[in-house]
Amino acid sequence: MNLPGTLATVPREGAQNYTIGFVAGTRADSSFSLEAVPTGSMQGDRCGTLQLDNKGVRGIVNAKTGLVPSDCWR
């Protein structure tokens, strides 16, 4: 699901580094996650896509081999 334009890019002004997306879970569990997909100068970043779910769990997708979320989230 796409977020409104002012919430969908980081930073809000200037060169875009991430596109923010919303992924809904099932109705039964009311879960969701936010994803920050690297773009522009961050495209190809070793951490790949950053994820944050409704429980505050941080994750990474498409990261370089051997990386764990704590390597990318500070």
N, CA, C and O atoms as a Tinker XYZ file with bonds, in Angstrom:
   296  protein
     1  N      0.853000   -1.161000    0.000000    73     2
     2  CA     0.000000    0.000000    0.000000    64     1     3
     3  C      0.907000    1.235000    0.000000    63     2     4     5
     4  O      1.923000    1.277000    0.695000    81     3
     5  N      0.532000    2.202000   -0.766000    73     3     6
     6  CA     1.311000    3.436000   -0.832000    64     5     7
     7  C      0.853000    4.419000    0.232000    63     6     8     9
     8  O     -0.337000    4.548000    0.517000    81     7
     9  N      1.817000    5.103000    0.807000    73     7    10
    10  CA     1.535000    6.162000    1.776000    64     9    11
    11  C      1.398000    7.490000    1.045000    63    10    12    13
    12  O      1.838000    7.610000   -0.098000    81    11
    13  N      0.792000    8.497000    1.689000    73    11    14
    14  CA     0.720000    9.820000    1.062000    64    13    15
    15  C      2.126000   10.326000    0.741000    63    14    16    17
    16  O      3.087000    9.987000    1.432000    81    15
    17  N      2.239000   11.123000   -0.293000    73    15    18
    18  CA     3.524000   11.609000   -0.780000    64    17    19
    19  C      4.442000   12.185000    0.273000    63    18    20    21
    20  O      5.649000   11.945000    0.230000    81    19
    21  N      3.903000   12.943000    1.224000    73    19    22
    22  CA     4.753000   13.570000    2.237000    64    21    23
    23  C      5.299000   12.563000    3.243000    63    22    24    25
    24  O      6.259000   12.863000    3.953000    81    23
    25  N      4.709000   11.385000    3.315000    73    23    26
    26  CA     5.182000   10.347000    4.227000    64    25    27
    27  C      5.953000    9.245000    3.505000    63    26    28    29
    28  O      6.588000    8.412000    4.151000    81    27
    29  N      5.905000    9.232000    2.194000    73    27    30
    30  CA     6.444000    8.119000    1.434000    64    29    31
    31  C      7.910000    8.245000    1.056000    63    30    32    33
    32  O      8.484000    7.288000    0.535000    81    31
    33  N      8.529000    9.379000    1.297000    73    31    34
    34  CA     9.929000    9.537000    0.922000    64    33    35
    35  C     10.738000   10.123000    2.077000    63    34    36    37
    36  O     10.231000   10.896000    2.890000    81    35
    37  N     11.990000    9.738000    2.123000    73    35    38
    38  CA    12.923000   10.245000    3.136000    64    37    39
    39  C     14.178000   10.680000    2.418000    63    38    40    41
    40  O     14.712000    9.898000    1.632000    81    39
    41  N     14.680000   11.871000    2.636000    73    39    42
    42  CA    14.031000   12.957000    3.375000    64    41    43
    43  C     12.867000   13.536000    2.577000    63    42    44    45
    44  O     12.691000   13.218000    1.401000    81    43
    45  N     12.080000   14.382000    3.222000    73    43    46
    46  CA    10.905000   14.963000    2.554000    64    45    47
    47  C     11.289000   15.883000    1.416000    63    46    48    49
    48  O     10.569000   15.978000    0.422000    81    47
    49  N     12.423000   16.566000    1.550000    73    47    50
    50  CA    12.887000   17.491000    0.507000    64    49    51
    51  C     14.281000   17.098000    0.067000    63    50    52    53
    52  O     15.025000   16.476000    0.825000    81    51
    53  N     14.632000   17.452000   -1.132000    73    51    54
    54  CA    15.955000   17.130000   -1.654000    64    53    55
    55  C     15.997000   15.745000   -2.262000    63    54    56    57
    56  O     14.967000   15.170000   -2.612000    81    55
    57  N     17.204000   15.220000   -2.381000    73    55    58
    58  CA    17.387000   13.910000   -3.005000    64    57    59
    59  C     16.760000   12.815000   -2.147000    63    58    60    61
    60  O     16.998000   12.744000   -0.941000    81    59
    61  N     15.973000   11.979000   -2.771000    73    59    62
    62  CA    15.279000   10.900000   -2.078000    64    61    63
    63  C     16.246000    9.750000   -1.804000    63    62    64    65
    64  O     16.948000    9.303000   -2.711000    81    63
    65  N     16.287000    9.265000   -0.556000    73    63    66
    66  CA    17.136000    8.144000   -0.180000    64    65    67
    67  C     16.358000    6.855000    0.049000    63    66    68    69
    68  O     16.887000    5.766000   -0.173000    81    67
    69  N     15.108000    6.967000    0.490000    73    67    70
    70  CA    14.265000    5.799000    0.757000    64    69    71
    71  C     12.839000    6.069000    0.315000    63    70    72    73
    72  O     12.367000    7.206000    0.345000    81    71
    73  N     12.162000    5.014000   -0.095000    73    71    74
    74  CA    10.731000    5.040000   -0.329000    64    73    75
    75  C     10.103000    4.217000    0.792000    63    74    76    77
    76  O     10.485000    3.069000    1.017000    81    75
    77  N      9.141000    4.808000    1.490000    73    75    78
    78  CA     8.509000    4.147000    2.624000    64    77    79
    79  C      7.208000    3.503000    2.164000    63    78    80    81
    80  O      6.395000    4.133000    1.487000    81    79
    81  N      7.022000    2.245000    2.539000    73    79    82
    82  CA     5.815000    1.519000    2.184000    64    81    83
    83  C      5.164000    0.895000    3.401000    63    82    84    85
    84  O      5.806000    0.708000    4.434000    81    83
    85  N      3.896000    0.574000    3.277000    73    83    86
    86  CA     3.095000   -0.024000    4.332000    64    85    87
    87  C      2.610000   -1.371000    3.839000    63    86    88    89
    88  O      2.049000   -1.471000    2.748000    81    87
    89  N      2.824000   -2.417000    4.642000    73    87    90
    90  CA     2.380000   -3.759000    4.274000    64    89    91
    91  C      1.425000   -4.236000    5.361000    63    90    92    93
    92  O      1.823000   -4.410000    6.513000    81    91
    93  N      0.166000   -4.445000    4.994000    73    91    94
    94  CA    -0.842000   -4.889000    5.958000    64    93    95
    95  C     -0.762000   -6.394000    6.151000    63    94    96    97
    96  O     -0.499000   -7.146000    5.212000    81    95
    97  N     -0.996000   -6.818000    7.386000    73    95    98
    98  CA    -1.082000   -8.240000    7.702000    64    97    99
    99  C     -2.511000   -8.715000    7.498000    63    98   100   101
   100  O     -3.259000   -8.148000    6.701000    81    99
   101  N     -2.878000   -9.747000    8.216000    73    99   102
   102  CA    -4.235000  -10.276000    8.099000    64   101   103
   103  C     -5.167000   -9.558000    9.071000    63   102   104   105
   104  O     -4.719000   -8.970000   10.055000    81   103
   105  N     -6.431000   -9.611000    8.794000    73   103   106
   106  CA    -7.420000   -9.022000    9.715000    64   105   107
   107  C     -7.384000   -9.720000   11.060000    63   106   108   109
   108  O     -7.578000   -9.087000   12.098000    81   107
   109  N     -7.140000  -11.004000   11.047000    73   107   110
   110  CA    -7.164000  -11.786000   12.279000    64   109   111
   111  C     -6.100000  -11.330000   13.280000    63   110   112   113
   112  O     -6.342000  -11.344000   14.487000    81   111
   113  N     -4.942000  -10.933000   12.795000    73   111   114
   114  CA    -3.880000  -10.567000   13.737000    64   113   115
   115  C     -3.587000   -9.063000   13.772000    63   114   116   117
   116  O     -2.756000   -8.621000   14.565000    81   115
   117  N     -4.241000   -8.287000   12.944000    73   115   118
   118  CA    -4.087000   -6.830000   12.917000    64   117   119
   119  C     -2.626000   -6.384000   12.832000    63   118   120   121
   120  O     -2.249000   -5.365000   13.411000    81   119
   121  N     -1.822000   -7.137000   12.122000    73   119   122
   122  CA    -0.402000   -6.804000   12.013000    64   121   123
   123  C     -0.135000   -5.908000   10.806000    63   122   124   125
   124  O     -0.952000   -5.807000    9.891000    81   123
   125  N      1.015000   -5.269000   10.830000    73   123   126
   126  CA     1.471000   -4.476000    9.698000    64   125   127
   127  C      2.976000   -4.318000    9.803000    63   126   128   129
   128  O      3.567000   -4.569000   10.853000    81   127
   129  N      3.582000   -3.904000    8.718000    73   127   130
   130  CA     4.998000   -3.539000    8.754000    64   129   131
   131  C      5.217000   -2.346000    7.842000    63   130   132   133
   132  O      4.490000   -2.133000    6.872000    81   131
   133  N      6.234000   -1.583000    8.179000    73   131   134
   134  CA     6.689000   -0.476000    7.354000    64   133   135
   135  C      8.006000   -0.894000    6.733000    63   134   136   137
   136  O      8.822000   -1.549000    7.381000    81   135
   137  N      8.216000   -0.524000    5.495000    73   135   138
   138  CA     9.449000   -0.855000    4.801000    64   137   139
   139  C     10.073000    0.401000    4.217000    63   138   140   141
   140  O      9.391000    1.223000    3.605000    81   139
   141  N     11.373000    0.539000    4.414000    73   139   142
   142  CA    12.146000    1.631000    3.824000    64   141   143
   143  C     13.023000    1.015000    2.743000    63   142   144   145
   144  O     14.021000    0.356000    3.036000    81   143
   145  N     12.639000    1.237000    1.490000    73   143   146
   146  CA    13.352000    0.665000    0.349000    64   145   147
   147  C     14.369000    1.696000   -0.145000    63   146   148   149
   148  O     13.995000    2.815000   -0.496000    81   147
   149  N     15.659000    1.325000   -0.174000    73   147   150
   150  CA    16.671000    2.288000   -0.599000    64   149   151
   151  C     16.504000    2.686000   -2.061000    63   150   152   153
   152  O     16.191000    1.860000   -2.919000    81   151
   153  N     16.721000    3.962000   -2.319000    73   151   154
   154  CA    16.641000    4.485000   -3.677000    64   153   155
   155  C     17.672000    5.606000   -3.814000    63   154   156   157
   156  O     18.306000    5.981000   -2.827000    81   155
   157  N     17.842000    6.130000   -4.984000    73   155   158
   158  CA    18.797000    7.222000   -5.183000    64   157   159
   159  C     20.185000    6.828000   -4.734000    63   158   160   161
   160  O     20.678000    5.762000   -5.103000    81   159
   161  N     20.824000    7.677000   -3.938000    73   159   162
   162  CA    22.191000    7.417000   -3.494000    64   161   163
   163  C     22.294000    6.211000   -2.563000    63   162   164   165
   164  O     23.387000    5.680000   -2.371000    81   163
   165  N     21.180000    5.770000   -1.983000    73   163   166
   166  CA    21.190000    4.613000   -1.081000    64   165   167
   167  C     20.930000    3.301000   -1.811000    63   166   168   169
   168  O     21.078000    2.227000   -1.229000    81   167
   169  N     20.546000    3.382000   -3.078000    73   167   170
   170  CA    20.284000    2.169000   -3.845000    64   169   171
   171  C     21.551000    1.327000   -3.857000    63   170   172   173
   172  O     22.637000    1.845000   -4.116000    81   171
   173  N     21.425000    0.056000   -3.584000    73   171   174
   174  CA    22.586000   -0.814000   -3.521000    64   173   175
   175  C     23.239000   -0.848000   -2.150000    63   174   176   177
   176  O     24.284000   -1.476000   -1.976000    81   175
   177  N     22.623000   -0.164000   -1.156000    73   175   178
   178  CA    23.161000   -0.163000    0.200000    64   177   179
   179  C     23.241000   -1.595000    0.719000    63   178   180   181
   180  O     22.371000   -2.416000    0.429000    81   179
   181  N     24.279000   -1.887000    1.479000    73   179   182
   182  CA    24.511000   -3.247000    1.954000    64   181   183
   183  C     23.404000   -3.766000    2.871000    63   182   184   185
   184  O     23.249000   -4.978000    3.017000    81   183
   185  N     22.635000   -2.871000    3.488000    73   183   186
   186  CA    21.573000   -3.291000    4.400000    64   185   187
   187  C     20.260000   -3.603000    3.685000    63   186   188   189
   188  O     19.358000   -4.176000    4.297000    81   187
   189  N     20.131000   -3.251000    2.432000    73   187   190
   190  CA    18.905000   -3.542000    1.693000    64   189   191
   191  C     17.712000   -2.792000    2.264000    63   190   192   193
   192  O     17.840000   -1.648000    2.699000    81   191
   193  N     16.564000   -3.431000    2.263000    73   191   194
   194  CA    15.318000   -2.835000    2.744000    64   193   195
   195  C     15.212000   -2.991000    4.255000    63   194   196   197
   196  O     15.396000   -4.086000    4.787000    81   195
   197  N     14.916000   -1.896000    4.941000    73   195   198
   198  CA    14.719000   -1.916000    6.388000    64   197   199
   199  C     13.242000   -2.132000    6.681000    63   198   200   201
   200  O     12.383000   -1.556000    6.013000    81   199
   201  N     12.944000   -2.959000    7.677000    73   199   202
   202  CA    11.559000   -3.233000    8.045000    64   201   203
   203  C     11.339000   -2.956000    9.526000    63   202   204   205
   204  O     12.238000   -3.136000   10.347000    81   203
   205  N     10.117000   -2.510000    9.853000    73   203   206
   206  CA     9.697000   -2.309000   11.231000    64   205   207
   207  C      8.253000   -2.778000   11.322000    63   206   208   209
   208  O      7.393000   -2.289000   10.589000    81   207
   209  N      7.977000   -3.736000   12.230000    73   207   210
   210  CA     6.603000   -4.230000   12.312000    64   209   211
   211  C      5.841000   -3.592000   13.471000    63   210   212   213
   212  O      6.393000   -2.798000   14.232000    81   211
   213  N      4.567000   -3.953000   13.592000    73   211   214
   214  CA     3.688000   -3.351000   14.596000    64   213   215
   215  C      4.119000   -3.665000   16.020000    63   214   216   217
   216  O      3.646000   -3.015000   16.953000    81   215
   217  N      4.985000   -4.621000   16.216000    73   215   218
   218  CA     5.487000   -4.945000   17.557000    64   217   219
   219  C      6.829000   -4.287000   17.835000    63   218   220   221
   220  O      7.412000   -4.481000   18.903000    81   219
   221  N      7.323000   -3.503000   16.870000    73   219   222
   222  CA     8.596000   -2.821000   17.043000    64   221   223
   223  C      9.809000   -3.654000   16.661000    63   222   224   225
   224  O     10.946000   -3.256000   16.915000    81   223
   225  N      9.567000   -4.816000   16.048000    73   223   226
   226  CA    10.663000   -5.683000   15.633000    64   225   227
   227  C     11.292000   -5.123000   14.358000    63   226   228   229
   228  O     10.600000   -4.858000   13.375000    81   227
   229  N     12.595000   -4.949000   14.390000    73   227   230
   230  CA    13.345000   -4.413000   13.250000    64   229   231
   231  C     13.917000   -5.556000   12.427000    63   230   232   233
   232  O     14.408000   -6.545000   12.971000    81   231
   233  N     13.848000   -5.408000   11.112000    73   231   234
   234  CA    14.360000   -6.437000   10.229000    64   233   235
   235  C     15.029000   -5.844000    9.010000    63   234   236   237
   236  O     14.999000   -4.633000    8.789000    81   235
   237  N     15.636000   -6.721000    8.217000    73   235   238
   238  CA    16.260000   -6.330000    6.951000    64   237   239
   239  C     15.920000   -7.378000    5.901000    63   238   240   241
   240  O     15.790000   -8.562000    6.212000    81   239
   241  N     15.778000   -6.934000    4.658000    73   239   242
   242  CA    15.482000   -7.814000    3.529000    64   241   243
   243  C     16.450000   -7.481000    2.413000    63   242   244   245
   244  O     16.764000   -6.312000    2.191000    81   243
   245  N     16.923000   -8.482000    1.715000    73   243   246
   246  CA    17.851000   -8.307000    0.593000    64   245   247
   247  C     19.166000   -7.666000    1.020000    63   246   248   249
   248  O     19.783000   -6.927000    0.253000    81   247
   249  N     19.593000   -7.953000    2.253000    73   247   250
   250  CA    20.859000   -7.421000    2.752000    64   249   251
   251  C     22.013000   -8.298000    2.260000    63   250   252   253
   252  O     21.806000   -9.438000    1.842000    81   251
   253  N     23.214000   -7.755000    2.316000    73   251   254
   254  CA    24.400000   -8.530000    1.976000    64   253   255
   255  C     24.504000   -9.712000    2.937000    63   254   256   257
   256  O     24.099000   -9.612000    4.095000    81   255
   257  N     25.034000  -10.804000    2.468000    73   255   258
   258  CA    25.182000  -12.019000    3.259000    64   257   259
   259  C     25.926000  -11.745000    4.564000    63   258   260   261
   260  O     26.938000  -11.044000    4.586000    81   259
   261  N     25.409000  -12.307000    5.634000    73   259   262
   262  CA    26.058000  -12.201000    6.928000    64   261   263
   263  C     25.595000  -11.048000    7.796000    63   262   264   265
   264  O     25.935000  -11.000000    8.979000    81   263
   265  N     24.831000  -10.121000    7.244000    73   263   266
   266  CA    24.348000   -8.992000    8.043000    64   265   267
   267  C     23.112000   -9.401000    8.841000    63   266   268   269
   268  O     22.311000  -10.221000    8.393000    81   267
   269  N     22.976000   -8.825000   10.013000    73   267   270
   270  CA    21.791000   -9.017000   10.844000    64   269   271
   271  C     21.207000   -7.638000   11.114000    63   270   272   273
   272  O     21.896000   -6.633000   10.936000    81   271
   273  N     19.929000   -7.569000   11.547000    73   271   274
   274  CA    19.311000   -6.256000   11.748000    64   273   275
   275  C     20.127000   -5.296000   12.609000    63   274   276   277
   276  O     20.154000   -4.100000   12.318000    81   275
   277  N     20.784000   -5.772000   13.644000    73   275   278
   278  CA    21.539000   -4.868000   14.511000    64   277   279
   279  C     22.731000   -4.239000   13.791000    63   278   280   281
   280  O     23.255000   -3.223000   14.249000    81   279
   281  N     23.167000   -4.822000   12.674000    73   279   282
   282  CA    24.225000   -4.212000   11.871000    64   281   283
   283  C     23.730000   -2.982000   11.133000    63   282   284   285
   284  O     24.510000   -2.086000   10.810000    81   283
   285  N     22.430000   -2.939000   10.866000    73   283   286
   286  CA    21.877000   -1.877000   10.015000    64   285   287
   287  C     21.028000   -0.861000   10.771000    63   286   288   289
   288  O     20.914000    0.287000   10.340000    81   287
   289  N     20.438000   -1.260000   11.882000    73   287   290
   290  CA    19.593000   -0.362000   12.682000    64   289   291
   291  C     20.430000    0.191000   13.824000    63   290   292   293
   292  O     21.048000   -0.566000   14.573000    81   291
   293  N     20.447000    1.485000   13.954000    73   291   294
   294  CA    21.190000    2.125000   15.051000    64   293   295
   295  C     20.302000    3.072000   15.779000    63   294   296
   296  O     20.735000    3.712000   16.737000    81   295
